[in-house]
Structure formats: structure tokens, C-alpha cells
Amino acid sequence: MFGFNTIQKLGAALVVAFLLSGGAYVWGRLDGKALTDAAVERALAEARQSTENAINELADEADKARVRRRLCIDGGGVWSFANNKCLKAEAES
């Protein structure tokens, strides 16, 4: 009787170990997916922020260029789009 009881306990322990290892595998897969999803969200947020920063930088440069052009024209100059410089208007005779 003692031997049969030990074999039953050993079989039950093996079944429990199998179920626990399967559960640990599933838990690890779920946790890995959550970590992957979090990493993707973080990368997308960084990409959005860097895109927004680049757009803002270009908009600032465009605003500065419009101000320089306006100041040139108001000062009597002619704006050269070829080299982005203010040229003095030559007096017509």
C-alpha cells in the first residue's frame, strides 16, 4: 500500500508541475506581449514628439524668413529669393 501511495503522489506532483510550467509559459507570453506593446507605444510617442519638434523648427525658420523679407522691402530693398538676401534697389535714371 505504501508504494502505491507514493506513486500516486509522484504522479500528482508531475501533473501539478506540468500545469504550473504551462501556466508560467502562458503568463510569460502575456507579460512579453504587454512589454512589447509598451515599447511600441513609447517609440510612437517619441516619434510624434520629434516630428512635432521638426515641424515647429521649420515653422520658426519660415517666420524668420518672412520677417527678414518684410524688413528688406520696407527698408527700400529688393529681396533676392535666389540667395535669400536683401539687395539694395538701384535707382532708375
Backbone bond lengths (Angstrom), bond angles and torsions (degrees), N, CA, C in turn:
res aa  C-N    CA-C-N  psi(-1)  N-CA   C-N-CA  omega(-1)  CA-C   N-CA-C  phi
1 M - - - 1.435 - - 1.520 111.25 -
2 F 1.329 115.37 -37.91 1.453 119.54 -178.09 1.533 111.46 -62.77
3 G 1.332 118.42 -40.95 1.448 122.43 -179.60 1.516 112.71 -65.66
4 F 1.298 118.34 -39.99 1.462 122.88 179.89 1.524 110.80 -65.94
5 N 1.302 116.12 -39.53 1.447 122.09 179.44 1.537 109.80 -64.40
6 T 1.299 118.00 -38.93 1.454 122.18 179.55 1.536 110.32 -68.46
7 I 1.318 117.20 -40.29 1.462 120.58 178.76 1.530 109.65 -64.85
8 Q 1.331 116.60 -38.96 1.471 119.67 177.69 1.520 110.03 -63.51
9 K 1.302 116.72 -43.27 1.470 120.46 179.79 1.527 110.38 -65.06
10 L 1.326 115.75 -40.72 1.463 119.63 178.59 1.527 110.34 -63.75
11 G 1.334 117.68 -43.28 1.464 121.36 178.10 1.521 111.45 -63.78
12 A 1.324 116.29 -42.58 1.465 119.91 178.58 1.525 110.56 -64.10
13 A 1.333 116.20 -39.74 1.467 119.91 178.86 1.528 110.51 -64.77
14 L 1.324 117.21 -39.76 1.469 120.54 178.06 1.531 111.18 -65.26
15 V 1.319 117.25 -41.11 1.467 120.82 178.16 1.523 110.17 -63.67
16 V 1.325 116.90 -45.04 1.471 120.74 178.76 1.526 110.25 -62.95
17 A 1.323 117.07 -42.87 1.470 120.24 178.84 1.523 110.83 -62.20
18 F 1.328 116.75 -40.96 1.467 120.82 178.35 1.521 110.81 -63.16
19 L 1.319 116.54 -45.34 1.470 120.09 -179.96 1.524 111.82 -65.56
20 L 1.322 116.35 -40.75 1.466 119.49 178.45 1.524 111.81 -65.28
21 S 1.327 116.98 -40.58 1.466 119.19 179.36 1.525 110.37 -67.07
22 G 1.331 116.93 -38.19 1.467 119.73 176.21 1.515 111.46 -64.95
23 G 1.323 116.54 -41.47 1.468 120.68 177.08 1.516 111.91 -64.08
24 A 1.340 116.37 -40.52 1.470 120.19 178.47 1.522 110.40 -64.24
25 Y 1.329 116.56 -38.66 1.463 120.07 178.28 1.531 110.88 -62.77
26 V 1.324 116.07 -47.14 1.469 120.47 179.72 1.522 110.00 -62.89
27 W 1.320 117.14 -44.04 1.462 120.92 179.40 1.545 110.28 -60.91
28 G 1.308 116.32 -42.64 1.468 120.27 178.62 1.516 111.92 -63.70
29 R 1.313 117.14 -39.37 1.464 120.34 178.32 1.523 110.92 -65.37
30 L 1.328 116.41 -42.80 1.461 120.00 179.09 1.521 110.88 -64.73
31 D 1.319 116.52 -42.72 1.454 121.10 179.15 1.529 110.44 -65.16
32 G 1.330 117.24 -40.13 1.463 120.79 177.73 1.515 111.76 -63.12
33 K 1.326 117.83 -39.41 1.468 121.04 177.68 1.512 110.77 -64.95
34 A 1.330 117.02 -40.43 1.463 120.43 178.35 1.527 110.37 -64.00
35 L 1.332 117.03 -40.91 1.460 120.27 178.05 1.522 111.08 -65.39
36 T 1.324 117.09 -40.29 1.465 120.88 178.07 1.519 110.57 -64.33
37 D 1.332 116.69 -44.27 1.466 120.25 178.77 1.523 111.07 -61.71
38 A 1.325 116.99 -40.54 1.468 120.79 178.82 1.523 110.62 -65.21
39 A 1.312 117.59 -39.98 1.468 120.88 178.92 1.523 110.66 -65.68
40 V 1.324 117.39 -39.27 1.465 120.82 178.52 1.529 110.06 -65.35
41 E 1.318 117.24 -44.32 1.472 120.86 178.58 1.526 110.86 -61.50
42 R 1.335 116.88 -41.06 1.461 120.92 179.17 1.528 110.57 -64.13
43 A 1.334 116.81 -42.45 1.466 120.66 179.32 1.523 110.96 -65.31
44 L 1.334 117.18 -40.18 1.466 119.94 177.95 1.520 111.52 -65.04
45 A 1.315 117.73 -39.59 1.462 121.24 178.51 1.528 110.53 -63.92
46 E 1.329 116.90 -42.16 1.470 120.65 177.93 1.526 110.72 -64.74
47 A 1.324 117.42 -40.04 1.463 121.00 179.61 1.523 110.54 -65.98
48 R 1.344 116.62 -42.07 1.468 119.60 177.37 1.521 111.08 -60.68
49 Q 1.342 116.20 -44.07 1.460 120.31 -178.44 1.519 111.30 -65.36
50 S 1.317 117.95 -42.05 1.463 119.34 -179.76 1.525 111.18 -69.60
51 T 1.333 117.35 -33.68 1.469 120.23 175.63 1.518 110.39 -65.74
52 E 1.322 116.38 -43.69 1.464 120.24 179.05 1.523 111.05 -63.20
53 N 1.332 116.98 -40.12 1.463 120.80 177.76 1.526 111.05 -63.07
54 A 1.319 117.56 -41.22 1.462 121.22 179.60 1.532 110.69 -65.73
55 I 1.326 116.98 -41.69 1.465 120.44 178.63 1.519 110.38 -63.62
56 N 1.335 116.69 -43.57 1.465 120.23 179.02 1.521 111.55 -63.11
57 E 1.325 116.91 -38.41 1.466 120.36 178.68 1.531 110.98 -64.88
58 L 1.334 116.92 -43.12 1.461 120.03 177.55 1.524 111.49 -64.98
59 A 1.313 117.56 -39.43 1.464 121.00 178.88 1.524 110.36 -64.56
60 D 1.341 117.14 -39.69 1.467 120.30 177.82 1.527 111.16 -63.42
61 E 1.330 116.08 -43.58 1.471 119.77 178.63 1.526 111.05 -63.03
62 A 1.324 117.09 -39.69 1.467 120.17 178.86 1.523 110.83 -65.98
63 D 1.321 117.64 -39.68 1.465 121.08 177.26 1.525 110.71 -62.83
64 K 1.314 117.14 -43.32 1.466 121.21 179.04 1.529 110.53 -62.49
65 A 1.327 117.04 -41.58 1.465 120.86 179.70 1.531 110.77 -64.54
66 R 1.342 117.66 -40.13 1.471 120.08 177.96 1.528 111.36 -64.45
67 V 1.334 116.79 -38.44 1.466 120.41 178.63 1.521 109.96 -66.23
68 R 1.331 118.11 -44.51 1.472 120.44 178.75 1.525 110.90 -61.04
69 R 1.325 116.49 -41.70 1.478 119.87 179.27 1.523 110.77 -64.17
70 R 1.341 116.84 -44.88 1.459 120.56 -179.37 1.520 110.64 -62.72
71 L 1.335 117.98 -43.60 1.463 121.24 178.60 1.531 111.09 -62.72
72 C 1.320 116.53 -37.36 1.465 120.54 178.47 1.524 110.64 -63.82
73 I 1.331 115.60 -48.55 1.468 119.54 -177.92 1.526 110.80 -65.94
74 D 1.337 116.30 -42.21 1.471 120.07 179.11 1.521 111.49 -64.75
75 G 1.322 117.52 -28.20 1.464 121.49 179.26 1.523 112.31 -85.87
76 G 1.317 118.22 4.85 1.450 121.19 177.20 1.516 113.86 90.96
77 G 1.289 117.92 9.70 1.458 120.73 -179.65 1.521 111.57 -93.74
78 V 1.305 114.22 178.89 1.459 121.61 176.63 1.528 106.44 -122.57
79 W 1.301 115.65 127.02 1.459 119.98 -178.95 1.522 109.99 -81.58
80 S 1.309 116.36 127.81 1.451 121.97 177.16 1.523 108.59 -98.18
81 F 1.336 115.46 114.18 1.456 119.36 178.36 1.527 111.39 -75.83
82 A 1.324 117.03 -17.90 1.463 120.61 -179.46 1.523 111.31 -65.83
83 N 1.335 116.92 -40.22 1.463 119.50 -178.53 1.530 112.75 -125.50
84 N 1.326 116.77 9.31 1.471 122.29 178.66 1.522 112.26 53.99
85 K 1.322 114.99 48.46 1.467 120.27 178.45 1.517 109.54 -132.64
86 C 1.307 113.61 157.50 1.456 120.42 177.05 1.528 108.21 -90.61
87 L 1.307 115.53 124.70 1.464 120.86 177.23 1.514 108.78 -108.69
88 K 1.295 116.14 141.07 1.454 119.80 178.34 1.522 108.62 -73.06
89 A 1.307 113.93 134.53 1.473 118.92 -179.80 1.516 108.21 -71.53
90 E 1.321 116.25 134.10 1.459 120.36 177.74 1.502 108.69 -83.38
91 A 1.309 115.23 139.22 1.469 119.75 -179.23 1.521 108.68 -75.10
92 E 1.319 113.52 132.48 1.465 118.10 178.00 1.524 108.88 -83.85
93 S 1.346 116.07 136.00 1.462 117.82 -179.56 1.492 111.55 -102.97
